Amino acid sequence: MSRWQPGRSRWLEGHHGAPTPPPLMFLALAYHTAVNYSSLIFFFYIPRPLSNPSPSPPLACTPLSLSLSLSLSLSLSLSLLSLKVSVMAPAFVHRDRNTVCVMDASCRLGISLVRRLLQRGCTVHAASYHHGESSGVLKRMCSENRRLKLFQADPFDYQTIVDAVKGCSGLFYTFEPPQDESYDELMVEVEVRAAHNVVEACAQVDTIERVVFTSSVTAVVWKENRKLAADVDEREWSEPNFCRKFKLWHALAKTLAEKTAWALAMDRGVDMVSVNAGLLTGPEISVSNPYLKGAPQMYEDGVLVTVDIDFLVDAHIAVYEGPSAYGRYLCFSNVVCRPPDAVKLAQLVSPDAPSSPQSNELKVIAQRIQNKKLSKLMVDFDVRIQVE
C-alpha cells in the first residue's frame, strides 16, 4: 500500500463531509502555435465562483464525473481565453528573491530543491503534504539551518497554502503522484483542484513574484497524430480525449492541471513558468510509475526521455532566477533512443528485465523531442553554492 493512500482517500472524500463544490464554469482555451499560427481549441472545466469580487475559495475535492466533456447537462457560462504560453513575453521584475517556498517539500524533488536553495543562500519555507520519513529528513535539515522553516500544507486547505507562501517572493510547486497502480482517473481531479488552489493562493499573496510549476513531458507528447510532426517541443500539448481513450491518467492529469494553472495565472496576473520534466530516474523508480504507461510507444516515437535529479533542480532554479524566462520548458537530460539505453532503463525499473535487447529491437530510434529553449536559458546559469 502506498504511503499516499490515507491522504488520497481524504482528498477524494473532501473536508467536512464532502461539501458541495462551487458552480462549475467551462473555459474554452485557444492555444496559438508560433509556427503555423493555427489554433487548437480544447475544453475543460475548473471550479470557480460565478461572481468574483473576492478571491476564489479553496476547493474541496469531491468525486465528480471525470469525463470533462461538453455532455454535462448544466447551465454554465462560457468564456474564451487566448492562451499564448509559448510566445508570451516575460514580465518578471528583478527584486530580492531570497525567500522562497517549496511545495510539496516531502517528495524527492522537493527535498532536493530545499537543499539546493539553502546552499544558494535562500530562506526556504518547506511546505509538506505528508508525514513520514521525508518529514524526518526535513526536521534534521531544519535543526541544522536557521533559514529553513517547516510548514504542514494541504492543497485543499486554502489557508495552509497562504500561510506557507506568505512573505515569499517565489513558489516552487510540484505534485508527486503515487508510484503504484492506485493512480487512476480520480487522481486527475485531485491534481487539477490542487493546481487551482495553489495558483489562486499565490495570486492573493502580494509578495509572490514568480511561480515555478512542475509539469511533465507527458503533458506534451500524447496526441492522435503525434507522428506527423518532425519535432516536438514545449509548444505542443497532449490531447485530453486521446489520453482518456487509452487511460493515460498521468498524462491527462498533468495536462489538465497545467492548463488549469496557466488559465488561472493569466487571469490573476501571476507570473508563472512551467518545467515539463522527463521521467525522473533514481533508486525509487519502479515499473508501476504512472509516467511509464505507454513507454513503448514513447520510445518508438522518439520522445521517451529521462532526467536526473540534479539537472531537474538546476532547471527549476534557472527558470526562477532568469529574468528572461517565460512560458513552458521541456526538461530532460537523456533521450532513450538506442537499444542499450532502453535496456538500461528497463533494468532500472524492473530488475527482472532482459539484459540485452531482442534481435528485432536493435534499430536506433530518431530523436524527435527538443529542449533547446531550456538549453539556451541555462547557458548563463550560475551553479554557485554559498559556503557558510
C-alpha positions as CSV (number, residue, x, y, z in Angstrom):
1,M,0.0,0.0,0.0
2,S,1.4,3.3,-1.0
3,R,2.1,6.0,1.6
4,W,-0.2,8.1,-0.5
5,Q,-3.4,6.2,0.3
6,P,-4.6,7.9,3.5
7,G,-4.2,11.4,2.1
8,R,-5.6,10.3,-1.3
9,S,-8.8,8.9,0.3
10,R,-9.2,12.0,2.4
11,W,-8.7,14.4,-0.5
12,L,-11.2,12.4,-2.7
13,E,-13.8,12.4,0.1
14,G,-13.3,16.1,0.8
15,H,-13.2,18.0,4.1
16,H,-16.2,18.3,6.4
17,G,-18.2,15.6,4.9
18,A,-17.7,16.4,1.2
19,P,-19.2,19.8,0.8
20,T,-20.9,20.7,-2.4
21,P,-18.4,22.2,-4.9
22,P,-18.9,25.7,-6.2
23,P,-20.5,26.2,-9.6
24,L,-18.6,24.9,-12.5
25,M,-17.5,27.1,-15.4
26,F,-16.3,25.8,-18.7
27,L,-13.2,27.5,-20.1
28,A,-12.6,27.4,-23.8
29,L,-8.9,28.0,-24.3
30,A,-7.2,28.7,-27.6
31,Y,-3.6,27.8,-27.8
32,H,-1.9,29.5,-30.8
33,T,1.3,28.0,-32.1
34,A,4.1,30.3,-33.1
35,V,5.0,28.3,-36.2
36,N,1.8,27.9,-38.3
37,Y,-0.5,30.3,-36.5
38,S,-3.1,27.6,-36.1
39,S,-5.3,27.3,-33.1
40,L,-6.1,24.2,-31.0
41,I,-9.3,24.7,-29.1
42,F,-9.7,22.5,-26.1
43,F,-12.4,22.4,-23.5
44,F,-12.2,21.6,-19.8
45,Y,-13.5,22.9,-16.6
46,I,-12.3,24.3,-13.3
47,P,-14.4,25.1,-10.3
48,R,-14.8,28.8,-9.8
49,P,-17.4,31.2,-8.4
50,L,-19.6,32.8,-11.0
51,S,-19.1,36.2,-9.3
52,N,-15.6,37.2,-8.4
53,P,-15.3,40.3,-6.3
54,S,-13.0,38.4,-3.9
55,P,-10.5,35.6,-4.1
56,S,-11.8,32.2,-5.2
57,P,-12.5,30.0,-2.2
58,P,-10.4,26.8,-1.6
59,L,-11.8,23.9,-3.5
60,A,-12.7,20.7,-1.5
61,C,-12.1,17.6,-3.7
62,T,-15.3,15.6,-4.1
63,P,-15.9,12.7,-6.5
64,L,-17.1,14.2,-9.8
65,S,-17.6,12.9,-13.2
66,L,-14.2,13.0,-14.9
67,S,-15.4,13.0,-18.4
68,L,-14.6,16.7,-18.6
69,S,-16.7,16.9,-21.7
70,L,-19.5,19.1,-23.1
71,S,-22.1,16.4,-22.4
72,L,-22.7,17.7,-18.9
73,S,-26.3,18.9,-18.8
74,L,-25.6,22.0,-16.7
75,S,-26.3,25.6,-17.4
76,L,-22.9,27.0,-17.5
77,S,-21.3,30.3,-18.6
78,L,-18.7,30.1,-21.4
79,S,-15.7,32.3,-21.6
80,L,-12.9,32.4,-24.1
81,L,-9.3,32.8,-23.1
82,S,-6.4,33.0,-25.6
83,L,-3.5,31.0,-24.1
84,K,-0.2,32.1,-25.8
85,V,2.1,30.3,-23.4
86,S,5.0,29.7,-25.8
87,V,5.2,33.2,-27.1
88,M,4.2,35.2,-24.0
89,A,6.7,37.9,-23.2
90,P,8.4,37.7,-19.8
91,A,7.0,40.1,-17.2
92,F,9.4,39.2,-14.3
93,V,10.8,42.2,-12.3
94,H,14.1,41.6,-10.6
95,R,13.8,42.1,-6.9
96,D,15.0,40.5,-3.7
97,R,14.2,36.8,-4.2
98,N,15.9,35.3,-1.2
99,T,12.8,33.9,0.5
100,V,11.0,31.1,-1.4
101,C,8.6,28.3,-0.8
102,V,8.9,24.7,-1.9
103,M,5.6,22.8,-2.1
104,D,5.4,19.7,-1.8
105,A,8.7,19.6,0.1
106,S,8.2,16.0,1.2
107,C,8.8,14.5,-2.3
108,R,12.2,13.7,-3.8
109,L,12.3,16.8,-6.0
110,G,11.0,18.9,-3.1
111,I,13.7,17.8,-0.7
112,S,16.4,18.3,-3.3
113,L,15.1,21.8,-4.1
114,V,15.1,22.7,-0.5
115,R,18.7,21.5,0.0
116,R,20.0,23.3,-3.1
117,L,18.2,26.6,-2.4
118,L,19.6,26.6,1.1
119,Q,23.1,26.1,-0.4
120,R,22.5,29.2,-2.5
121,G,21.7,31.3,0.5
122,C,17.9,31.4,0.3
123,T,15.5,31.3,3.2
124,V,13.2,28.4,2.4
125,H,9.6,27.7,3.5
126,A,9.3,23.9,3.1
127,A,5.6,23.0,2.9
128,S,5.0,19.3,3.1
129,Y,1.8,17.3,2.3
130,H,2.8,14.1,4.1
131,H,4.2,12.9,7.3
132,G,6.7,10.1,7.4
133,E,10.4,9.5,6.5
134,S,10.7,12.7,4.5
135,S,9.4,14.8,7.4
136,G,12.2,13.4,9.5
137,V,14.8,14.5,6.8
138,L,13.3,18.0,6.7
139,K,13.3,18.3,10.5
140,R,17.0,17.3,10.6
141,M,17.8,19.9,8.0
142,C,15.8,22.5,9.9
143,S,17.8,21.8,13.1
144,E,21.0,22.4,11.1
145,N,19.9,25.6,9.2
146,R,18.1,28.5,10.7
147,R,17.0,29.7,7.2
148,L,14.7,26.7,6.8
149,K,11.1,27.0,8.1
150,L,8.7,24.0,8.0
151,F,5.0,24.1,7.2
152,Q,2.4,21.5,7.0
153,A,0.3,22.2,3.9
154,D,-2.8,20.7,2.3
155,P,-3.6,21.6,-1.3
156,F,-7.3,21.5,-0.4
157,D,-6.9,23.7,2.7
158,Y,-6.5,27.2,1.3
159,Q,-5.3,28.8,4.5
160,T,-2.4,26.3,4.9
161,I,-1.2,27.3,1.4
162,V,-1.4,31.0,2.1
163,D,0.4,30.6,5.4
164,A,3.3,28.7,3.7
165,V,3.8,31.2,0.8
166,K,3.3,34.4,2.8
167,G,6.4,36.5,2.8
168,C,7.9,34.5,-0.1
169,S,8.9,36.0,-3.5
170,G,8.6,32.7,-5.3
171,L,7.0,29.3,-5.1
172,F,8.3,26.0,-6.5
173,Y,5.2,23.8,-6.8
174,T,5.4,20.1,-7.5
175,F,2.8,17.4,-7.1
176,E,4.3,13.9,-6.9
177,P,1.7,11.2,-7.8
178,P,1.6,7.8,-6.1
179,Q,4.1,5.4,-7.6
180,D,1.8,2.4,-8.0
181,E,-1.4,1.2,-9.6
182,S,-3.6,3.4,-7.3
183,Y,-3.1,6.2,-9.8
184,D,-6.3,6.3,-11.7
185,E,-8.8,8.7,-13.2
186,L,-9.8,10.1,-9.8
187,M,-6.3,11.4,-9.4
188,V,-6.9,13.7,-12.4
189,E,-9.4,15.6,-10.3
190,V,-7.1,15.8,-7.4
191,E,-4.2,17.3,-9.4
192,V,-6.5,19.8,-11.2
193,R,-8.0,21.1,-8.0
194,A,-4.7,21.2,-6.2
195,A,-3.2,23.3,-9.0
196,H,-6.1,25.7,-9.0
197,N,-5.9,26.3,-5.2
198,V,-2.2,26.8,-5.2
199,V,-2.1,29.4,-8.0
200,E,-5.2,31.1,-6.5
201,A,-3.4,31.4,-3.2
202,C,-0.3,32.9,-4.8
203,A,-2.5,35.4,-6.6
204,Q,-3.6,36.7,-3.1
205,V,-0.1,37.0,-1.6
206,D,1.4,40.3,-2.8
207,T,5.0,39.2,-2.2
208,I,4.9,36.4,-4.8
209,E,6.7,37.4,-7.9
210,R,7.0,34.1,-9.8
211,V,5.6,30.6,-9.6
212,V,7.6,27.7,-11.0
213,F,5.1,24.9,-11.8
214,T,6.4,21.4,-12.2
215,S,4.6,19.6,-15.0
216,S,5.6,16.7,-17.2
217,V,6.7,15.7,-20.7
218,T,3.5,13.6,-20.7
219,A,1.6,16.8,-21.0
220,V,3.3,17.4,-24.3
221,V,3.7,14.2,-26.3
222,W,0.4,12.4,-26.4
223,K,-1.9,13.1,-29.3
224,E,-3.8,11.3,-32.1
225,N,-1.5,12.5,-35.0
226,R,1.7,12.7,-32.9
227,K,3.9,11.1,-35.5
228,L,3.2,13.7,-38.1
229,A,5.3,16.5,-36.6
230,A,9.0,16.4,-37.4
231,D,10.0,17.7,-33.9
232,V,8.2,18.0,-30.6
233,D,8.9,21.0,-28.3
234,E,7.2,22.9,-25.5
235,R,4.6,24.4,-27.8
236,E,2.8,21.1,-28.1
237,W,0.0,19.9,-25.8
238,S,-1.2,16.4,-25.1
239,E,-4.8,15.8,-26.2
240,P,-7.1,15.1,-23.3
241,N,-9.5,12.9,-25.3
242,F,-6.6,10.8,-26.6
243,C,-5.3,10.4,-23.0
244,R,-8.8,9.3,-21.8
245,K,-9.2,6.9,-24.7
246,F,-6.0,5.0,-23.8
247,K,-6.3,5.6,-20.0
248,L,-3.1,7.6,-19.8
249,W,-4.1,9.1,-16.5
250,H,-0.7,10.6,-15.6
251,A,-0.7,12.4,-19.0
252,L,-4.3,13.6,-18.6
253,A,-3.7,14.8,-15.0
254,K,-0.6,16.7,-15.9
255,T,-2.1,18.2,-19.0
256,L,-5.3,19.4,-17.3
257,A,-3.6,20.5,-14.1
258,E,-1.1,22.6,-16.1
259,K,-3.8,24.1,-18.3
260,T,-5.8,25.0,-15.3
261,A,-2.7,26.7,-13.7
262,W,-2.0,28.6,-16.9
263,A,-5.5,29.8,-17.3
264,L,-5.8,31.0,-13.7
265,A,-2.3,32.5,-13.6
266,M,-3.1,34.6,-16.7
267,D,-6.5,35.6,-15.3
268,R,-5.0,36.6,-11.9
269,G,-1.8,38.2,-13.3
270,V,0.5,35.6,-11.7
271,D,3.9,35.3,-13.4
272,M,4.3,31.6,-13.9
273,V,6.8,29.4,-15.6
274,S,6.4,25.6,-16.1
275,V,9.0,22.9,-16.2
276,N,7.8,19.9,-18.2
277,A,10.1,17.2,-16.8
278,G,11.0,13.8,-18.2
279,L,10.9,10.6,-16.2
280,L,12.8,11.2,-13.0
281,T,15.3,8.4,-12.6
282,G,16.8,7.1,-9.4
283,P,16.5,4.3,-6.8
284,E,12.8,5.0,-6.2
285,I,11.7,4.4,-9.8
286,S,9.7,1.2,-10.5
287,V,7.7,-0.3,-13.3
288,S,4.5,0.9,-11.6
289,N,5.4,4.5,-12.1
290,P,2.4,6.1,-13.9
291,Y,4.7,8.1,-16.2
292,L,5.7,4.8,-17.8
293,K,2.2,4.0,-19.1
294,G,2.7,4.0,-22.8
295,A,6.5,3.9,-22.6
296,P,7.0,1.5,-25.6
297,Q,5.0,4.0,-27.8
298,M,7.1,6.9,-26.5
299,Y,10.2,5.0,-27.3
300,E,9.0,4.2,-30.8
301,D,8.1,7.9,-31.3
302,G,11.5,9.1,-30.2
303,V,10.1,11.1,-27.2
304,L,11.0,8.8,-24.3
305,V,13.2,11.0,-22.1
306,T,14.6,10.9,-18.6
307,V,16.0,13.4,-16.2
308,D,18.4,13.1,-13.3
309,I,17.6,14.9,-10.1
310,D,20.5,17.4,-10.2
311,F,19.7,18.7,-13.6
312,L,16.0,18.9,-12.8
313,V,16.7,21.0,-9.7
314,D,19.1,23.3,-11.6
315,A,16.4,23.8,-14.3
316,H,13.9,24.9,-11.7
317,I,16.2,27.4,-10.2
318,A,17.3,28.7,-13.6
319,V,13.8,29.4,-14.7
320,Y,13.0,31.1,-11.4
321,E,16.1,33.3,-11.4
322,G,16.3,34.0,-15.1
323,P,14.7,37.4,-15.9
324,S,14.1,36.3,-19.5
325,A,12.4,33.0,-18.5
326,Y,8.8,32.6,-19.7
327,G,6.3,30.0,-20.7
328,R,7.0,26.3,-20.7
329,Y,10.3,24.5,-20.7
330,L,10.9,20.8,-21.6
331,C,13.4,19.4,-19.2
332,F,15.3,16.2,-19.8
333,S,19.0,15.1,-19.6
334,N,18.8,11.8,-21.6
335,V,16.8,10.6,-24.7
336,V,16.2,6.9,-24.8
337,C,16.6,6.1,-28.5
338,R,19.2,3.4,-28.6
339,P,18.6,-0.3,-27.7
340,P,21.3,-0.2,-24.9
341,D,19.6,2.9,-23.4
342,A,16.2,1.1,-23.5
343,V,17.7,-2.0,-21.8
344,K,19.3,0.1,-19.1
345,L,16.0,1.9,-18.3
346,A,14.1,-1.4,-18.3
347,Q,16.5,-2.9,-15.8
348,L,16.3,0.2,-13.7
349,V,12.5,0.0,-13.4
350,S,12.4,-3.9,-13.2
351,P,15.5,-6.0,-12.2
352,D,13.9,-9.0,-14.0
353,A,14.1,-7.3,-17.4
354,P,16.3,-8.9,-20.1
355,S,19.9,-7.7,-20.0
356,S,20.1,-7.5,-23.8
357,P,17.6,-6.4,-26.5
358,Q,15.9,-8.9,-28.8
359,S,17.4,-9.2,-32.3
360,N,14.4,-7.4,-33.8
361,E,14.8,-4.5,-31.4
362,L,18.3,-3.3,-32.4
363,K,17.3,-0.3,-34.5
364,V,18.1,3.2,-33.4
365,I,15.1,5.5,-33.0
366,A,15.4,9.0,-34.3
367,Q,15.1,11.7,-31.6
368,R,12.1,13.8,-32.1
369,I,11.9,15.9,-29.0
370,Q,13.9,19.1,-28.3
371,N,14.7,21.2,-25.3
372,K,16.6,24.0,-27.0
373,K,14.7,26.6,-25.1
374,L,15.9,25.4,-21.7
375,S,19.4,24.8,-23.0
376,K,19.7,28.4,-24.2
377,L,18.4,29.7,-20.8
378,M,20.9,27.6,-18.8
379,V,23.9,28.7,-20.7
380,D,24.4,31.6,-18.2
381,F,23.0,29.7,-15.2
382,D,25.2,30.2,-12.1
383,V,25.6,27.0,-10.2
384,R,27.2,28.7,-7.2
385,I,26.9,27.3,-3.7
386,Q,27.1,29.6,-0.7
387,V,29.6,28.4,1.9
388,E,28.5,29.4,5.4
